């Protein structure tokens, strides 16, 4: 997953696609972090 994010950053600065992809990735990570925290607590 990090490789994909890095590839997005290689797109030239100011590119709308880069910005949109970055915010989508950040939102996905936010959504995933809560359930992952719950799983760790259950261990």
PDB file of N, CA, C and O in Angstrom:
ATOM      1  N   UNK A   1       0.831  -1.202   0.000  1.00  0.00           N
ATOM      2  CA  UNK A   1       0.000   0.000   0.000  1.00  0.00           C
ATOM      3  C   UNK A   1       0.864   1.250   0.000  1.00  0.00           C
ATOM      4  O   UNK A   1       0.564   2.210  -0.710  1.00  0.00           O
ATOM      5  N   UNK A   2       1.932   1.251   0.785  1.00  0.00           N
ATOM      6  CA  UNK A   2       2.803   2.428   0.830  1.00  0.00           C
ATOM      7  C   UNK A   2       3.437   2.699  -0.528  1.00  0.00           C
ATOM      8  O   UNK A   2       3.649   3.853  -0.898  1.00  0.00           O
ATOM      9  N   UNK A   3       3.738   1.636  -1.272  1.00  0.00           N
ATOM     10  CA  UNK A   3       4.315   1.834  -2.601  1.00  0.00           C
ATOM     11  C   UNK A   3       3.352   2.596  -3.495  1.00  0.00           C
ATOM     12  O   UNK A   3       3.758   3.461  -4.271  1.00  0.00           O
ATOM     13  N   UNK A   4       2.056   2.260  -3.375  1.00  0.00           N
ATOM     14  CA  UNK A   4       1.053   2.965  -4.188  1.00  0.00           C
ATOM     15  C   UNK A   4       0.995   4.437  -3.815  1.00  0.00           C
ATOM     16  O   UNK A   4       0.900   5.304  -4.683  1.00  0.00           O
ATOM     17  N   UNK A   5       1.054   4.715  -2.513  1.00  0.00           N
ATOM     18  CA  UNK A   5       1.035   6.113  -2.063  1.00  0.00           C
ATOM     19  C   UNK A   5       2.258   6.842  -2.597  1.00  0.00           C
ATOM     20  O   UNK A   5       2.148   7.975  -3.065  1.00  0.00           O
ATOM     21  N   UNK A   6       3.425   6.201  -2.533  1.00  0.00           N
ATOM     22  CA  UNK A   6       4.653   6.815  -3.039  1.00  0.00           C
ATOM     23  C   UNK A   6       4.533   7.109  -4.527  1.00  0.00           C
ATOM     24  O   UNK A   6       4.982   8.156  -4.993  1.00  0.00           O
ATOM     25  N   UNK A   7       3.928   6.188  -5.276  1.00  0.00           N
ATOM     26  CA  UNK A   7       3.752   6.390  -6.713  1.00  0.00           C
ATOM     27  C   UNK A   7       2.875   7.611  -6.971  1.00  0.00           C
ATOM     28  O   UNK A   7       3.126   8.380  -7.899  1.00  0.00           O
ATOM     29  N   UNK A   8       1.850   7.780  -6.147  1.00  0.00           N
ATOM     30  CA  UNK A   8       0.963   8.944  -6.303  1.00  0.00           C
ATOM     31  C   UNK A   8       1.753  10.230  -6.096  1.00  0.00           C
ATOM     32  O   UNK A   8       1.537  11.216  -6.802  1.00  0.00           O
ATOM     33  N   UNK A   9       2.677  10.220  -5.119  1.00  0.00           N
ATOM     34  CA  UNK A   9       3.446  11.434  -4.853  1.00  0.00           C
ATOM     35  C   UNK A   9       4.424  11.769  -5.969  1.00  0.00           C
ATOM     36  O   UNK A   9       4.869  12.911  -6.084  1.00  0.00           O
ATOM     37  N   UNK A  10       4.765  10.767  -6.803  1.00  0.00           N
ATOM     38  CA  UNK A  10       5.672  11.039  -7.918  1.00  0.00           C
ATOM     39  C   UNK A  10       4.983  11.843  -9.020  1.00  0.00           C
ATOM     40  O   UNK A  10       5.648  12.450  -9.859  1.00  0.00           O
ATOM     41  N   UNK A  11       3.655  11.845  -9.015  1.00  0.00           N
ATOM     42  CA  UNK A  11       2.918  12.671  -9.974  1.00  0.00           C
ATOM     43  C   UNK A  11       3.240  14.140  -9.669  1.00  0.00           C
ATOM     44  O   UNK A  11       3.371  14.528  -8.508  1.00  0.00           O
ATOM     45  N   UNK A  12       3.366  14.945 -10.724  1.00  0.00           N
ATOM     46  CA  UNK A  12       3.813  16.323 -10.522  1.00  0.00           C
ATOM     47  C   UNK A  12       2.959  17.088  -9.515  1.00  0.00           C
ATOM     48  O   UNK A  12       1.760  16.840  -9.382  1.00  0.00           O
ATOM     49  N   UNK A  13       3.592  18.015  -8.816  1.00  0.00           N
ATOM     50  CA  UNK A  13       2.929  18.828  -7.796  1.00  0.00           C
ATOM     51  C   UNK A  13       1.751  19.587  -8.375  1.00  0.00           C
ATOM     52  O   UNK A  13       1.776  20.000  -9.535  1.00  0.00           O
ATOM     53  N   UNK A  14       0.715  19.770  -7.562  1.00  0.00           N
ATOM     54  CA  UNK A  14      -0.426  20.561  -7.994  1.00  0.00           C
ATOM     55  C   UNK A  14      -1.428  19.759  -8.801  1.00  0.00           C
ATOM     56  O   UNK A  14      -2.453  20.296  -9.221  1.00  0.00           O
ATOM     57  N   UNK A  15      -1.151  18.487  -9.024  1.00  0.00           N
ATOM     58  CA  UNK A  15      -2.052  17.648  -9.816  1.00  0.00           C
ATOM     59  C   UNK A  15      -3.282  17.298  -8.977  1.00  0.00           C
ATOM     60  O   UNK A  15      -3.147  16.797  -7.860  1.00  0.00           O
ATOM     61  N   UNK A  16      -4.464  17.556  -9.500  1.00  0.00           N
ATOM     62  CA  UNK A  16      -5.697  17.312  -8.751  1.00  0.00           C
ATOM     63  C   UNK A  16      -5.850  15.842  -8.397  1.00  0.00           C
ATOM     64  O   UNK A  16      -6.327  15.506  -7.314  1.00  0.00           O
ATOM     65  N   UNK A  17      -5.440  14.957  -9.318  1.00  0.00           N
ATOM     66  CA  UNK A  17      -5.557  13.521  -9.073  1.00  0.00           C
ATOM     67  C   UNK A  17      -4.733  13.132  -7.850  1.00  0.00           C
ATOM     68  O   UNK A  17      -5.188  12.348  -7.016  1.00  0.00           O
ATOM     69  N   UNK A  18      -3.530  13.674  -7.742  1.00  0.00           N
ATOM     70  CA  UNK A  18      -2.648  13.375  -6.617  1.00  0.00           C
ATOM     71  C   UNK A  18      -3.302  13.793  -5.310  1.00  0.00           C
ATOM     72  O   UNK A  18      -3.313  13.037  -4.339  1.00  0.00           O
ATOM     73  N   UNK A  19      -3.847  14.999  -5.297  1.00  0.00           N
ATOM     74  CA  UNK A  19      -4.481  15.512  -4.086  1.00  0.00           C
ATOM     75  C   UNK A  19      -5.690  14.659  -3.706  1.00  0.00           C
ATOM     76  O   UNK A  19      -5.886  14.325  -2.537  1.00  0.00           O
ATOM     77  N   UNK A  20      -6.496  14.313  -4.708  1.00  0.00           N
ATOM     78  CA  UNK A  20      -7.703  13.515  -4.445  1.00  0.00           C
ATOM     79  C   UNK A  20      -7.322  12.129  -3.936  1.00  0.00           C
ATOM     80  O   UNK A  20      -7.916  11.632  -2.980  1.00  0.00           O
ATOM     81  N   UNK A  21      -6.332  11.505  -4.573  1.00  0.00           N
ATOM     82  CA  UNK A  21      -5.900  10.166  -4.158  1.00  0.00           C
ATOM     83  C   UNK A  21      -5.344  10.206  -2.739  1.00  0.00           C
ATOM     84  O   UNK A  21      -5.583   9.294  -1.947  1.00  0.00           O
ATOM     85  N   UNK A  22      -4.605  11.263  -2.421  1.00  0.00           N
ATOM     86  CA  UNK A  22      -4.025  11.376  -1.079  1.00  0.00           C
ATOM     87  C   UNK A  22      -5.120  11.508  -0.025  1.00  0.00           C
ATOM     88  O   UNK A  22      -5.048  10.853   1.015  1.00  0.00           O
ATOM     89  N   UNK A  23      -6.125  12.333  -0.267  1.00  0.00           N
ATOM     90  CA  UNK A  23      -7.185  12.506   0.717  1.00  0.00           C
ATOM     91  C   UNK A  23      -8.024  11.239   0.851  1.00  0.00           C
ATOM     92  O   UNK A  23      -8.490  10.917   1.944  1.00  0.00           O
ATOM     93  N   UNK A  24      -8.221  10.514  -0.261  1.00  0.00           N
ATOM     94  CA  UNK A  24      -8.939   9.235  -0.192  1.00  0.00           C
ATOM     95  C   UNK A  24      -8.167   8.240   0.657  1.00  0.00           C
ATOM     96  O   UNK A  24      -8.752   7.531   1.476  1.00  0.00           O
ATOM     97  N   UNK A  25      -6.847   8.186   0.464  1.00  0.00           N
ATOM     98  CA  UNK A  25      -6.008   7.263   1.237  1.00  0.00           C
ATOM     99  C   UNK A  25      -6.054   7.630   2.720  1.00  0.00           C
ATOM    100  O   UNK A  25      -6.158   6.751   3.576  1.00  0.00           O
ATOM    101  N   UNK A  26      -5.978   8.921   3.023  1.00  0.00           N
ATOM    102  CA  UNK A  26      -6.016   9.366   4.412  1.00  0.00           C
ATOM    103  C   UNK A  26      -7.351   8.991   5.053  1.00  0.00           C
ATOM    104  O   UNK A  26      -7.387   8.552   6.202  1.00  0.00           O
ATOM    105  N   UNK A  27      -8.442   9.162   4.314  1.00  0.00           N
ATOM    106  CA  UNK A  27      -9.766   8.815   4.837  1.00  0.00           C
ATOM    107  C   UNK A  27      -9.868   7.312   5.078  1.00  0.00           C
ATOM    108  O   UNK A  27     -10.433   6.881   6.083  1.00  0.00           O
ATOM    109  N   UNK A  28      -9.325   6.514   4.162  1.00  0.00           N
ATOM    110  CA  UNK A  28      -9.369   5.056   4.316  1.00  0.00           C
ATOM    111  C   UNK A  28      -8.571   4.623   5.544  1.00  0.00           C
ATOM    112  O   UNK A  28      -9.003   3.746   6.293  1.00  0.00           O
ATOM    113  N   UNK A  29      -7.414   5.237   5.746  1.00  0.00           N
ATOM    114  CA  UNK A  29      -6.584   4.902   6.910  1.00  0.00           C
ATOM    115  C   UNK A  29      -7.319   5.290   8.193  1.00  0.00           C
ATOM    116  O   UNK A  29      -7.278   4.547   9.173  1.00  0.00           O
ATOM    117  N   UNK A  30      -7.985   6.435   8.197  1.00  0.00           N
ATOM    118  CA  UNK A  30      -8.764   6.852   9.372  1.00  0.00           C
ATOM    119  C   UNK A  30      -9.858   5.829   9.674  1.00  0.00           C
ATOM    120  O   UNK A  30     -10.081   5.474  10.831  1.00  0.00           O
ATOM    121  N   UNK A  31     -10.532   5.362   8.633  1.00  0.00           N
ATOM    122  CA  UNK A  31     -11.615   4.396   8.820  1.00  0.00           C
ATOM    123  C   UNK A  31     -11.083   3.076   9.359  1.00  0.00           C
ATOM    124  O   UNK A  31     -11.742   2.425  10.171  1.00  0.00           O
ATOM    125  N   UNK A  32      -9.888   2.674   8.910  1.00  0.00           N
ATOM    126  CA  UNK A  32      -9.326   1.386   9.306  1.00  0.00           C
ATOM    127  C   UNK A  32      -8.693   1.427  10.688  1.00  0.00           C
ATOM    128  O   UNK A  32      -8.649   0.405  11.373  1.00  0.00           O
ATOM    129  N   UNK A  33      -8.204   2.581  11.111  1.00  0.00           N
ATOM    130  CA  UNK A  33      -7.434   2.628  12.353  1.00  0.00           C
ATOM    131  C   UNK A  33      -8.265   2.257  13.582  1.00  0.00           C
ATOM    132  O   UNK A  33      -7.751   1.627  14.506  1.00  0.00           O
ATOM    133  N   UNK A  34      -9.537   2.641  13.602  1.00  0.00           N
ATOM    134  CA  UNK A  34     -10.377   2.318  14.763  1.00  0.00           C
ATOM    135  C   UNK A  34     -10.577   0.814  14.941  1.00  0.00           C
ATOM    136  O   UNK A  34     -10.290   0.296  16.019  1.00  0.00           O
ATOM    137  N   UNK A  35     -11.066   0.083  13.911  1.00  0.00           N
ATOM    138  CA  UNK A  35     -11.231  -1.367  14.067  1.00  0.00           C
ATOM    139  C   UNK A  35      -9.908  -2.074  14.377  1.00  0.00           C
ATOM    140  O   UNK A  35      -9.897  -3.051  15.125  1.00  0.00           O
ATOM    141  N   UNK A  36      -8.807  -1.600  13.819  1.00  0.00           N
ATOM    142  CA  UNK A  36      -7.506  -2.227  14.094  1.00  0.00           C
ATOM    143  C   UNK A  36      -7.152  -2.041  15.567  1.00  0.00           C
ATOM    144  O   UNK A  36      -6.662  -2.971  16.208  1.00  0.00           O
ATOM    145  N   UNK A  37      -7.394  -0.857  16.103  1.00  0.00           N
ATOM    146  CA  UNK A  37      -7.150  -0.621  17.537  1.00  0.00           C
ATOM    147  C   UNK A  37      -7.977  -1.581  18.379  1.00  0.00           C
ATOM    148  O   UNK A  37      -7.491  -2.126  19.370  1.00  0.00           O
ATOM    149  N   UNK A  38      -9.230  -1.784  17.980  1.00  0.00           N
ATOM    150  CA  UNK A  38     -10.105  -2.701  18.713  1.00  0.00           C
ATOM    151  C   UNK A  38      -9.532  -4.117  18.686  1.00  0.00           C
ATOM    152  O   UNK A  38      -9.527  -4.804  19.707  1.00  0.00           O
ATOM    153  N   UNK A  39      -9.051  -4.553  17.527  1.00  0.00           N
ATOM    154  CA  UNK A  39      -8.490  -5.900  17.406  1.00  0.00           C
ATOM    155  C   UNK A  39      -7.276  -6.063  18.317  1.00  0.00           C
ATOM    156  O   UNK A  39      -7.109  -7.097  18.964  1.00  0.00           O
ATOM    157  N   UNK A  40      -6.431  -5.033  18.361  1.00  0.00           N
ATOM    158  CA  UNK A  40      -5.241  -5.112  19.213  1.00  0.00           C
ATOM    159  C   UNK A  40      -5.642  -5.227  20.675  1.00  0.00           C
ATOM    160  O   UNK A  40      -5.025  -5.978  21.431  1.00  0.00           O
ATOM    161  N   UNK A  41      -6.674  -4.488  21.081  1.00  0.00           N
ATOM    162  CA  UNK A  41      -7.107  -4.527  22.487  1.00  0.00           C
ATOM    163  C   UNK A  41      -7.636  -5.899  22.876  1.00  0.00           C
ATOM    164  O   UNK A  41      -7.521  -6.317  24.028  1.00  0.00           O
ATOM    165  N   UNK A  42      -8.222  -6.602  21.897  1.00  0.00           N
ATOM    166  CA  UNK A  42      -8.812  -7.912  22.193  1.00  0.00           C
ATOM    167  C   UNK A  42      -7.744  -8.991  22.369  1.00  0.00           C
ATOM    168  O   UNK A  42      -8.005 -10.005  23.016  1.00  0.00           O
ATOM    169  N   UNK A  43      -6.557  -8.795  21.812  1.00  0.00           N
ATOM    170  CA  UNK A  43      -5.492  -9.822  21.892  1.00  0.00           C
ATOM    171  C   UNK A  43      -5.085 -10.095  23.329  1.00  0.00           C
ATOM    172  O   UNK A  43      -4.208 -10.925  23.574  1.00  0.00           O
TER     173      UNK A  43
END
